[in-house]
């Protein structure tokens, strides 16, 4: 965005905060979207009126939890960690195509309980305008709990969000998207703590080899690795090392996805 466009977007979002809320809880993940919402809430409403809450569960990478903590410390945002237990819900653990609905339902129910302790508090999330055209079962849960969506309301695209985050020098402005670990398991296959740990260990190993944006899809004893298409040849240089490490993690077979990384690839099974 040009500087004029950035200033216009800043005016729009400041006006949104001035019109729609005075005290907020932000559904926080440590990703660029919710980081921007938390930062803007802190900026326009003040520290005393802003609380970021992150759901800590086995589907959240430990690395992402630490990034979230560091971000809130850097920008003086109050952070609360909620220990959600969505894996205890068979509707979630059985991994239906609307698994995300049950996850978000659990989260927003917890946030509503917290919000009830502070009269006049509303819940915000980091939903952006591009999400409206994607398969997002969690949006239904947000609607049921009357969660507000400042970025989507102001028609912020994913690019707009990164541009504005860079403008404000947010440390997460270029953080790769990091969906919950359960999204790596094909629908209909049970989500377990063991599978989530295997996925996290495998992706951390690939990060250590220099691949920041990766997905490891979990197909039982087979792992399928996705990196951006322009990094495939570099990935293949490490193929022997990757296979050895994957076996230590618990995968007997490891395939490289020749199509490259495509977010939400497992959603193709729904169609």
C-alpha positions as CSV (number, residue, x, y, z in Angstrom):
1,X,0.0,0.0,0.0
2,X,1.1,3.6,-0.6
3,X,1.4,5.9,2.4
4,X,-1.9,7.6,1.5
5,X,-3.6,4.2,1.4
6,X,-2.1,3.2,4.7
7,X,-3.3,6.5,6.3
8,X,-6.8,5.9,4.9
9,X,-6.8,2.4,6.4
10,X,-5.6,3.7,9.7
11,X,-8.4,6.3,9.8
12,X,-11.0,3.6,9.0
13,X,-9.8,1.2,11.7
14,X,-9.5,4.0,14.3
15,X,-13.1,5.0,13.5
16,X,-14.2,1.4,13.8
17,X,-12.8,1.2,17.3
18,X,-14.2,4.5,18.3
19,X,-17.7,3.5,17.2
20,X,-18.0,-0.2,18.2
21,X,-16.3,-0.8,21.5
22,X,-14.6,0.7,24.6
23,X,-13.3,-2.4,26.4
24,X,-12.3,-5.6,24.6
25,X,-11.0,-9.1,24.8
26,X,-9.0,-10.2,21.8
27,X,-9.1,-13.8,20.7
28,X,-5.3,-14.0,20.3
29,X,-3.1,-16.6,18.4
30,X,0.2,-14.8,17.9
31,X,-0.4,-14.7,14.1
32,X,-0.2,-11.4,12.3
33,X,-4.0,-10.8,12.1
34,X,-4.7,-11.1,15.8
35,X,-1.4,-9.3,16.7
36,X,-2.6,-6.3,14.6
37,X,-6.0,-6.4,16.3
38,X,-4.5,-6.6,19.8
39,X,-2.0,-3.8,19.0
40,X,-4.7,-1.5,17.6
41,X,-7.0,-2.2,20.5
42,X,-4.1,-1.3,22.9
43,X,-3.4,1.8,20.8
44,X,-6.9,3.2,20.5
45,X,-8.6,1.9,23.7
46,X,-5.6,1.9,26.1
47,X,-3.9,-0.9,28.1
48,X,-6.6,-1.0,30.8
49,X,-9.3,-1.7,28.3
50,X,-7.5,-4.4,26.3
51,X,-6.9,-8.0,27.2
52,X,-5.5,-10.6,24.8
53,X,-6.4,-14.2,25.5
54,X,-4.6,-17.1,23.8
55,X,-5.9,-20.7,24.0
56,X,-3.2,-23.0,25.0
57,X,-3.9,-26.6,23.9
58,X,-2.0,-29.4,22.2
59,X,-2.9,-28.0,18.8
60,X,-0.9,-24.8,19.4
61,X,2.8,-25.0,18.7
62,X,5.0,-24.2,21.6
63,X,6.9,-21.8,19.4
64,X,3.7,-19.9,18.6
65,X,2.9,-19.6,22.3
66,X,6.3,-18.1,23.0
67,X,6.0,-15.6,20.0
68,X,2.6,-14.6,21.4
69,X,4.0,-14.0,24.9
70,X,7.0,-12.0,23.5
71,X,4.7,-9.9,21.3
72,X,2.5,-8.9,24.2
73,X,5.5,-8.1,26.4
74,X,7.0,-6.0,23.6
75,X,3.9,-3.9,23.2
76,X,2.7,-3.8,26.8
77,X,-0.5,-5.8,26.1
78,X,-2.0,-7.7,29.0
79,X,-2.1,-11.4,28.1
80,X,-4.1,-14.2,29.7
81,X,-3.5,-17.9,28.8
82,X,-6.7,-20.0,28.7
83,X,-6.2,-23.8,28.9
84,X,-8.9,-25.0,26.6
85,X,-9.6,-28.7,26.3
86,X,-11.2,-29.2,22.9
87,X,-9.6,-32.6,22.6
88,X,-11.8,-33.8,25.4
89,X,-14.8,-33.1,23.1
90,X,-15.5,-36.1,20.8
91,X,-17.1,-33.8,18.3
92,X,-13.6,-32.2,17.9
93,X,-11.3,-35.2,18.4
94,X,-13.2,-37.3,15.8
95,X,-12.1,-34.7,13.2
96,X,-15.3,-34.0,11.3
97,X,-15.2,-31.5,8.4
98,X,-16.5,-28.8,10.8
99,X,-13.9,-29.5,13.5
100,X,-12.9,-25.8,13.5
101,X,-16.5,-24.9,14.6
102,X,-16.1,-27.0,17.8
103,X,-12.6,-25.5,18.5
104,X,-13.9,-21.9,18.1
105,X,-17.0,-22.7,20.1
106,X,-14.9,-23.9,23.0
107,X,-12.7,-20.8,22.7
108,X,-15.4,-18.2,22.5
109,X,-17.3,-19.9,25.3
110,X,-14.2,-19.5,27.5
111,X,-13.8,-15.8,26.4
112,X,-17.4,-15.0,27.1
113,X,-16.9,-16.3,30.6
114,X,-13.9,-14.0,31.1
115,X,-15.8,-11.1,29.4
116,X,-18.7,-11.5,31.9
117,X,-16.4,-10.5,34.7
118,X,-15.8,-7.1,33.0
119,X,-19.2,-5.4,32.2
120,X,-19.3,-3.7,28.8
121,X,-16.5,-5.9,27.3
122,X,-16.8,-7.3,23.8
123,X,-14.8,-10.0,22.1
124,X,-12.8,-9.3,19.0
125,X,-11.1,-11.7,16.6
126,X,-8.6,-11.4,13.7
127,X,-10.9,-12.5,10.9
128,X,-9.9,-10.7,7.7
129,X,-11.8,-9.9,4.6
130,X,-10.2,-12.7,2.6
131,X,-11.5,-15.2,5.1
132,X,-15.0,-14.5,4.0
133,X,-14.4,-16.4,0.8
134,X,-12.7,-19.4,2.4
135,X,-14.0,-22.5,4.1
136,X,-14.1,-21.4,7.7
137,X,-16.5,-23.3,10.0
138,X,-15.2,-21.2,13.0
139,X,-17.0,-18.2,11.6
140,X,-20.3,-19.7,12.6
141,X,-19.2,-20.0,16.2
142,X,-18.0,-16.3,16.1
143,X,-21.5,-15.3,14.9
144,X,-23.2,-17.3,17.6
145,X,-21.1,-15.6,20.3
146,X,-21.5,-12.1,18.6
147,X,-17.7,-11.8,18.2
148,X,-16.7,-8.6,16.4
149,X,-14.3,-8.6,13.4
150,X,-12.7,-5.2,12.9
151,X,-10.3,-6.2,10.1
152,X,-13.1,-7.9,8.0
153,X,-15.5,-5.0,8.7
154,X,-12.9,-2.5,7.4
155,X,-12.2,-4.8,4.4
156,X,-8.6,-5.5,5.3
157,X,-7.1,-8.2,3.0
158,X,-4.2,-10.4,4.1
159,X,-1.9,-8.1,2.2
160,X,-3.4,-4.9,3.8
161,X,-2.8,-6.5,7.3
162,X,0.8,-7.2,6.6
163,X,1.4,-3.8,5.1
164,X,-0.1,-2.1,8.1
165,X,1.7,-4.3,10.6
166,X,5.0,-3.4,8.8
167,X,4.0,0.3,9.0
168,X,3.7,-0.1,12.8
169,X,6.9,-2.1,13.0
170,X,5.2,-5.1,14.5
171,X,7.6,-8.0,14.9
172,X,5.1,-10.5,13.5
173,X,4.4,-8.6,10.3
174,X,6.1,-11.3,8.1
175,X,5.4,-14.3,10.3
176,X,4.3,-17.2,8.1
177,X,0.7,-18.4,8.5
178,X,0.6,-21.1,11.2
179,X,-2.8,-22.8,11.3
180,X,-3.5,-25.1,14.2
181,X,-1.7,-28.5,14.1
182,X,-5.0,-30.4,13.9
183,X,-5.4,-29.0,10.3
184,X,-2.6,-31.3,9.2
185,X,-4.7,-34.4,9.9
186,X,-7.1,-35.6,7.2
187,X,-10.8,-35.2,8.1
188,X,-12.3,-38.4,9.7
189,X,-8.9,-39.5,11.2
190,X,-8.8,-39.0,15.0
191,X,-6.9,-36.0,16.4
192,X,-4.6,-37.2,19.3
193,X,-1.9,-35.6,21.3
194,X,0.6,-38.0,20.0
195,X,-0.2,-37.1,16.3
196,X,0.0,-33.4,17.1
197,X,3.4,-33.8,18.8
198,X,4.7,-35.7,15.8
199,X,3.6,-33.0,13.5
200,X,5.1,-30.3,15.7
201,X,8.4,-32.1,16.0
202,X,8.6,-32.7,12.3
203,X,7.9,-29.1,11.4
204,X,10.4,-27.9,13.9
205,X,13.0,-30.1,12.4
206,X,12.3,-28.7,8.9
207,X,12.4,-25.2,10.3
208,X,15.9,-26.0,11.7
209,X,17.0,-26.9,8.1
210,X,15.9,-23.4,6.9
211,X,12.3,-24.0,5.8
212,X,10.2,-21.4,7.7
213,X,6.9,-22.1,5.9
214,X,6.1,-25.8,6.0
215,X,3.2,-28.2,6.5
216,X,3.6,-31.8,7.5
217,X,0.4,-33.7,6.8
218,X,-0.1,-36.7,9.0
219,X,-1.3,-39.9,7.2
220,X,-0.6,-42.5,9.9
221,X,2.9,-43.8,9.5
222,X,3.3,-41.7,6.4
223,X,4.2,-38.0,6.4
224,X,3.8,-35.7,3.5
225,X,5.9,-32.5,3.5
226,X,4.8,-29.3,1.8
227,X,7.0,-26.2,1.3
228,X,6.5,-23.4,-1.2
229,X,7.0,-24.6,-4.8
230,X,10.1,-22.5,-5.3
231,X,11.8,-24.3,-2.4
232,X,11.2,-27.8,-3.6
233,X,14.6,-28.4,-5.1
234,X,16.4,-27.1,-2.0
235,X,14.2,-29.4,0.1
236,X,15.2,-32.4,-2.0
237,X,18.9,-31.8,-1.2
238,X,18.0,-32.6,2.5
239,X,15.8,-35.6,1.6
240,X,18.0,-38.3,3.2
241,X,18.4,-36.3,6.5
242,X,14.7,-35.5,6.5
243,X,13.7,-39.2,6.1
244,X,16.1,-40.3,8.9
245,X,14.7,-37.6,11.3
246,X,11.1,-38.5,10.3
247,X,11.7,-42.1,11.3
248,X,13.0,-41.0,14.7
249,X,9.8,-39.0,15.1
250,X,7.6,-42.0,14.2
251,X,6.9,-41.8,10.5
252,X,8.1,-44.8,8.5
253,X,7.5,-43.1,5.1
254,X,8.0,-39.5,4.1
255,X,6.9,-38.0,0.8
256,X,7.6,-34.6,-0.6
257,X,4.5,-33.0,-2.1
258,X,5.5,-32.0,-5.6
259,X,2.7,-29.5,-5.9
260,X,4.2,-27.4,-3.1
261,X,2.5,-25.8,-0.1
262,X,-1.1,-24.8,-0.5
263,X,-2.8,-23.7,2.7
264,X,-6.0,-25.7,3.5
265,X,-5.1,-28.4,1.0
266,X,-6.9,-31.1,3.0
267,X,-10.2,-29.1,2.5
268,X,-10.2,-30.5,-1.1
269,X,-11.6,-33.7,0.4
270,X,-14.8,-31.9,1.3
271,X,-15.7,-31.2,-2.3
